[in-house]
Amino acid sequence: MSVTLAPMEGVVDQYMRDILTRIGGIDLCVSEFIRVSNNLYPRRKFIEICPELETGGKTAAGIPVHVQLMGGDPVLLAENADKVARIGAPGIDLNFGCPAKTVNRNDAGATLLQWPDRLYEVTSAVRRAVPDHIPVSAKMRLGFEDKSMYLENAHAVEAAGASKLTIHARTKLEGYRPPAHWENLVPIREALSITVVANGEIWTREDFDKCKSICGYEHYMMGRGMIARPSLGLEVKDPAYSKFEWSHIIHLLEDYHKLLQQMRQPLRQAGRLKQWIKLMGRTYPESAALFTRIRRLNSPDEIMEQVYHEKSLMAF
Ligand SMILES: Cc1cc2nc3c(=O)[nH]c(=O)nc-3n(C[C@H](O)[C@H](O)[C@H](O)COP(=O)(O)O)c2cc1C
C-alpha cells in the first residue's frame, strides 16, 4: 500500500511538502505542474517549482518528489522531460487532468482526454526521452465532458510505456464537485497491468475505507484531505493513529511559518498561512474559528499573533 501527496498548484509547494512529509505516512510527492508550452526551460525554472531537485530529488524527510509536466506538444514535453531528468528528477509525471479553462483552451491538461492517441503520443515521446531507470507516470481524470473514453485513455497511457497511472475519479466537467466516482476505477484496475492509483475525495480514514472497499486499489493519492488533516497518511496506514490534537496543529503552523519566511513577499506568506488555516477548518472547528479572526489580516506576524493566542489558551 502506498500514499502519494497530490500535486496542488499554489498549495503543495516545497514548504508544504517539507512539513507534511516530516509527519510521515507519505511515500511520494508530485510537484506542482510545470506548464510546457513553447520553450525548453532553463534549469532555474525547474528548481523554482521543485527546489528538492537540488537535494537529490527528495524532501528533507527523504521522500522523493516527482516532477509534473503539463502540455500537449510531445516534442517539447520530451525535451523538457529529458532536461529535468538530467537535473535529477527521480520521476516524471504527466498532467492530463487540469480542468482550468485557460489551460484547456491552450491544448493542455484534461482537454487531451478527448484524444487517446494524443495521450499515447505525449506519453511515449516522454518515455523515449527519459532514461529507462526514471519512471514516467501519468495522472488523468475519468474524461473531459463524459466518461465514455476512460478505458481507452488508460490503455493508451499503458501502451505508451508509463509505469503508473493515477486516476482522479471525476471528469473535467465535474470539476471538484462531490462525489468522486470510485466505482469507475474498478474497470481500469481490471484492464491494466501497470500500477494504478486512486484519487479523489478522501478526507478521512472512513472515506479511505469506503473508497478502498469500492475500488479495491492498493495505491492512493490524497490532496485536499492531506492538507485539511495532516495525520491522514498515518491514519490510513495504521489504525492505531488518530487525528492530531489541535495543540499539535498549532506546532505545525509555527513550523510552517518559519519555513515560509524563505518566501520573499510577506503578503504571500500570509496568503499561505490563511489558506492552510482555512482548509484545516474542515477537520478542526478551532481552525475554522481561528480563520474568521485572521481572514482580513495581511501580515504573517499578525496572523501568528492569533496562532500564539490559541497556544496560550492551550496552557490552561
Ligand atoms: C488548488 C488545487 C491545485 C491543484 N493542482 C494540481 C496540479 O498542479 N497537478 C495535478 O495533477 N493536479 C492538481 N490538482 C488536483 C489534485 O491533485 C487532485 O487530483 C484533486 O484535488 C482530487 O484529489 P483530493 O480530493 O484528494 O484533493 C489540484 C487541485 C487543487 C484543489
The ligand as a Gaussian input file, in Angstrom:
#p B3LYP/6-31G(d) Opt

LIG

0 1
 C       -5.780000      24.066000      -5.620000
 C       -5.539000      22.803000      -6.410000
 C       -4.432000      22.716000      -7.218000
 C       -4.196000      21.551000      -7.965000
 N       -3.062000      21.465000      -8.741000
 C       -2.799000      20.316000      -9.435000
 C       -1.593000      20.158000     -10.183000
 O       -0.715000      21.041000     -10.226000
 N       -1.423000      18.986000     -10.861000
 C       -2.356000      17.980000     -10.822000
 O       -2.159000      16.941000     -11.447000
 N       -3.476000      18.098000     -10.092000
 C       -3.719000      19.220000      -9.399000
 N       -4.840000      19.305000      -8.625000
 C       -5.728000      18.126000      -8.482000
 C       -5.299000      17.280000      -7.273000
 O       -4.016000      16.724000      -7.485000
 C       -6.294000      16.126000      -7.018000
 O       -6.371000      15.338000      -8.177000
 C       -7.688000      16.633000      -6.659000
 O       -7.615000      17.667000      -5.699000
 C       -8.572000      15.500000      -6.113000
 O       -7.975000      14.883000      -5.008000
 P       -8.376000      15.241000      -3.494000
 O       -9.874000      15.071000      -3.392000
 O       -7.612000      14.242000      -2.658000
 O       -7.984000      16.665000      -3.251000
 C       -5.096000      20.461000      -7.891000
 C       -6.216000      20.564000      -7.065000
 C       -6.451000      21.713000      -6.323000
 C       -7.676000      21.779000      -5.444000

